[in-house]
Amino acid sequence: MLIKKMICSQGLTGFYFDDQLAIRKGAVTDGFRYTGEPVTPGYSSVRQQGESISVMIVLDDNQIAWGDCAAVQYSGAGGRDPLFLAADFIPTIEEYVAPLFVDREITSFREMAAELDDIRVEGRKLHTAICYGVSQALLDAVARSKHMMMCEVIAEEYDLNISDAMIPIFSQSGDARYENADKMIIKGVPVLPHALINNLDKLGQEGEKLLAYIKWLVKRIREIRPEESYQPIIHIDVYGTIGLAFGHDNIDAMADYLAELGEAAKPFSLKIEGPLDAGNRDDQIKYLSALTAELDRREIEVELVADEWCNNFEDVCAFVDARAGHMVQVKTPDLGGLDHTIAAMRYCKENGIGAYQGGTCNETDRSAQICVHVAMAVAADQLLAKPGMGVDEGIMIAYNEMQRILVLLEAKV
């Protein structure tokens, strides 16, 4: 089957671009916006609308395969690619990407994704958001040409077994960490609530606000959970603020605080994502590895999740090899092509590290659906519900797509 055309349209994401550095430096909330001047290059304001690009591949039988290019909420931070604005990058796709694939035969996803990865623009790799969206469209094109589901294509090409059970869904609350936690509990979400502890004011100067929140959350789960057997994992993203409060090189102090959080979370398991931000990859690995080892040595029942400075496949391998965290978030837009997400997830699982297939609230419904197929094919340990911070919408997309996959697979038996 041939590719006839590649067409792009400008779109919106399910959330916003936020200048993380400006927020850490004290940008003040005013309603839903932030006041103050942006700090990260490319931003016109501290918070601005998220943008996407839909890449549509028209096949010679007039089927249309498509995927969405999107970048993370905190673009330009933590070593990531710069702000992704549709008007800036549609011309890149039309000039450098489309000519490679139009009027050619569809081969395998792995082959075409590798060719996409090799494209250079003035000596530089494509923006990760472009590779992300175009690889989605290519995966869909292969699936349509073979009359298969996308997860089946991945399983066939990578010799994997598609999960025969639901992947645990992880929902994120945004700043509405109380009201949205209720939504998650009512819906029985397996992993919750993220909580968006992205500055010291939310953590507390000595961590007291997060501690109080965890105590409230445990009480609230017990009060309103749909049934006694509901035992969610509590997963909080702290964006390096524990390191800010106690010193990212003060392993003992951070471990003491994490032990206190772990006790407060009982009887539920606790995961803390991004406990520190050392400012560069090497130091991040050094200190996160040391903190992970200290928790293990003390038998503190808290799992650490790597996020900051763990952006691409090579980063994931480095964090895994150093045991910098008990679990790694594979942040799908930052990996670029979905072939890298698949490789990173497999590397985590093969090396005994938790494989959390994440992403960002700043994606689209389409990228979220396709990520479900990847998660099912690689049997992820945990899957982020996305996009947006409204909770219900992201859970619906992830849950419904997984259910469709499971029922269709069962129907083929």
N, C-alpha and C positions, 0 to 999 in steps of 0.2 A: 504494500500500500504506500502511496506517495503522499508527501506533504505538499499541498498546493500553495498555501499562504500562511504567513504569521502576522497577526494583527494585534495592535496594542490599544488599550483604552485606559484612561486615567480613572482612578478610583479612590475611595476613602477606606480607611481601616476602622477597626472597632474601638480604637482609643486615640491616643495623642502621642506626639513626640514631646519629651520632657528633657530639659537641660539638667542632667543629674548634678553636674558640678556646681551650677548656680544654686540648686536646691540645697546642696550640702553647705554652700557658703552663706546660706541664710535667706534665700528668696522666700517671701512671705505669701501665704495663701490669702486670696481675696475671692470668696465664693469658690468657684471651680478653677479659677486661674491663679497664676502666681504673679506677684508684682516684682519689680526689679529688672535689672538688665541681664540678658543672656551672657554666658561666659564661653561656652563651647562654640567653635567656628561653625558657621552655617545657620545657626538659629536666629530667627528674627524676634522671638520672644521666648521666655522661659518655658511656656507651654504653648504648643501650636498644633493644629490639626494633623492627624496622621494621614499619610497618603500611600496609595498602592498603585500598581500597574497590573492590569489583567492582560495576560499573554494568551492569545487564542490561536490555535493551530487548526487550520482547515485541511481536512484530509480529502483525498481524491474521490471519496464516495460522499462528500459533503458533511460527514460527521465533524463536529467541532470539539477538540480537546482543549482544556484550558487550565491555567494555574495563575496564582496571584503573587507578584513580587511585593514583598513587605519587609520592613526593617524593625528592629526592636524599639521599644519606647525610649530607652536611654541611648539612642544612637550617638556615636562619637565619643562615648565614655568607655573606660576600661579596656582600651586598645581596639575598639570596634571600628568598623567602617563609618564614614561620615554620614550626615543627615541625608535621607533618601527622599528627594522630591521628584514627583512624576515628570514634570516638565523638563527637568534636567536629564532624565535618563531614558525616556522613550526614544529620543534620537539615537542613543547608543545601541539600543536593541535593534532598531530599524537598520542601522548602518553596519553593525558588526556581528549581530547574532542571526538575524533573519536570513541573510544571504548564505550562511553555512548550512541551513536546514531546508530551505524552500527548494522544491523541484527535486527532492531526493527521496530514496526509499527509506521507509522506517526500518531500522534494524533492532537492536536490543536497547533497553534503557541504559544499561551499564556502558555500552559503547558510545551512545549519543551524549550521556552525561559527562563522560570523560572528554569528549570533543568540546563540549561547552566549557568545561573547566580549563581547557588549553587556550581559549581565546584571550588575546591581549589587546588592550587599547593604549597606544603610545607606551608600550612596554609594561603596562600595569594590568593586573587581573581585573576582571569585571567586578563591580560592586556585588557583595554577597547577596543582596536583595534580588538582583537580576538573576543570578544563578539559582537562587531559591525558587523563584516563580517560573522561570523557563524550564527547570528540571521537573517541576510539578506537571507542566503542560506536556513535556516529553513522556513522562510516565503514563499520563492519561492517554496520550496518542498510542503508545505501545499497547496498553490495555484494550483500547477500542479496536485496534487492528487485529488483536488476537481474541476478541470477544471474551475477555477475562476481567476480573476485578483487579484493581491496582495492587492490592496486597498479594494476590496470586502471582502477578508478574514478578514482584520482589522475591517472593518465596521460591519461585522457579529459577530465577537468575542467580540467586545467592545461596541456593540449597538450604532453605530454612523451612521450619514448620510453623504455620500460622497458629497463633494462640487460639485455643478452643474455649477460652474463658474471657470475661471482661477484664481489661486492664484497669487497675485502680485509677480513678479520676481524681486529680488534684485541682481544687478550685481556689481562686484568689479573690480577695474581698475589696482591694483598693482601700481607700481611707475609711470607708463605711464598714469598719471591722466588727462592729457590734451587730448592726442590722443584717449585714450580709452573712455573718456567721449563722444567724438564725435560719436564713434561706438554705444554707448548706446542710445544717443539721436536719431540718425538716425533710430535705430530699435524700438524706442518708449518704452524703458524699463520703467516699472512703478516706480522702486526705484533705485537710483544711487547716487554716483559712488564708495562708500567706501573710495577711495583715499589713503589709507595706510599711514596715518600720524603717523608713529611709532617711531619718535624721535623728539627732540626739534628743530633740524635744519629745519625740514619740517613744524613744527607748527609756528616757529618763537619764539624768546625769550619772547616776549610779546603777542604771538598769531597773529602777523601781517601777516604772510605768509598764514595761513589758511583763515583768513578774506579776503585777496586778492583773494585767490583761489575761495572762495564761490561767491564773486562778479563777477569774470570771468565766473564761471559756469552758474550763472543766466543769464548773457548777452549771453553766448553761446547757452543756451537752446532756448532763444528767437530768436536768429539768424537762427538756422538750424533745429528747430523742424519740424517734418513732417506735423503738422497741429496745428492750434491755440489752439485746445482743449486739446493738450498734456500738462498735468500738473503733472510732476513726483514729487515724494518725494525725497528730497536730504537727503542722509544718509551717514554720515562721521564717520569712525572709527578712533579715535585718540589715542588709546592704552595708556591711562592714562596720556598723555602729557599735558593736561590742568592742571591737578593736579601738574605736575612737574613745570610748568611755574608759577602758582599762589599759590601753596601750597594746598595739597589735603584736608587739614583741614580748608582752608580759603574759606568758603562757599560763603560769600558775593562777594569776588573778582571773583570767578569762575562764579557765577550767573551773575555778571555784564558783563563778557566777553561773556557768552552764549547769553545774551540778545542782544548784539551787533551782534553776528553771526546770530541770528534769524531775526533781522531787515534786514541784508544784504541778507538773503535768500529769502525774500519776492519778489514775491507773492507765492513762493513755500514753502511747509512745510519742516521743518528741524528736523532731528533726529541726535543726537550725541551719538555714541557708545563708551563706556569705557572712560568717561571723566577723571576719576582718577583711580589710582592703589595704594591702601593703604598698600599693601604688605601681607595681610592675609584676610581671609573671614570675620571675625567679624568686623574688622575696615572698610573693603570695604562696607559692608552692612550699617554700622553706617553712614559713610560719604556720600555714594551715596543716602541713604534714606533722609538725611538732605538736600542734594542738590536738590533732586526731590521735596521735600516739599517746599523749598524756591522758586523754579521756579513756582510751582503751586500757592504759596502765592502771588507772584508778577504778576501772569498771563503772564509769559514769554512764548511765543509760540515756545518752543523747547521741543522735547521729548527726554528723556534720555534712552539709551538702555544698560542693564546690560550684561556684558560679562566676564571680568576678575574675577576669583575666583568663578564663577558660573558654575561649571563643571558637577556635577551629579544631580540626581533627588532631593536629599535632599537639595543641594545648591539652586536649582531652587525654591523649596518650601520656603526656608528661605528668599530669595530675594523677592519673591512674597508677602509673609506674611508681610515683613517689608516695602513694597512699595519702594523698592530700585530700582528705574527705572520705566519708564512708559511702557517699553517693555523689555522682556527678550529674549536673544538669547539662544535657546536650541541648543547647539553645538553638533550635532549628534554623532561624533566619541567619544567625551568625555563622553557621557551618557552610552556608552557601547552598550548593547543590544537594539534593536529597541523598545522593550517593554517599556524601560525607557523613550525613546523619546516620545512615545505615551502618557505615563502617565504625563510627564512634560508638554507637549503641552496642554493636557486637563486641568491640574491644573491651568495653566496661564489663559486659556479662562474662566474657571469656576469662577475665582477670579477677573475678570475684568482687567487683565494685558495683554498687547499685546503679542501675541505668534508668535515669529519669529523663524521659523525652519531653523537654520543655518547649520554650518559645517565648511569646510575648503577648500581652493584651493588645498590642498594636498590630495584630494581623487581621485576616479576613475570614469569613465563613468558609471560603474555598480552601485556603491554605490549611485551616483547621481540619476540614474533612479529609484532605489528602494525608495529613500527618497521622490521622487515625489509622489509615491503611499501613503506613510505615510502622507505627507502634504495634499493630497486630502481627505484622510479618516478623518483626524482630523480637516479639514477646517482651515489650518494655516492662520494667518494674513499676512504672508510674507514668501517667500522661497528664499534661497540663490541659485544663479546660480553657479554651480561648475562642474568639478574641473577647475584648471588653472587660469591664469590671462590674457588670450587672449581675453576674453569677449565673442566673437562670439560662441565659442564652448560650454561654460557653458549655455548660453542663449538657444542655439539650443537644448541641451539635455533636459533642464527643460521644455521649451515651447512645444517641439514635444511630449514628454511623456504625458504631461497634455492634449494636444489635442487628442492624441490616446485614453486616458482614457475617455474623455468626449464624443467622437464620439462612442466608443464602448458601453458606458452606454446608450446613446441615441438610439443606434441600438437595445438594448434589451427591450426598452419600448414597 
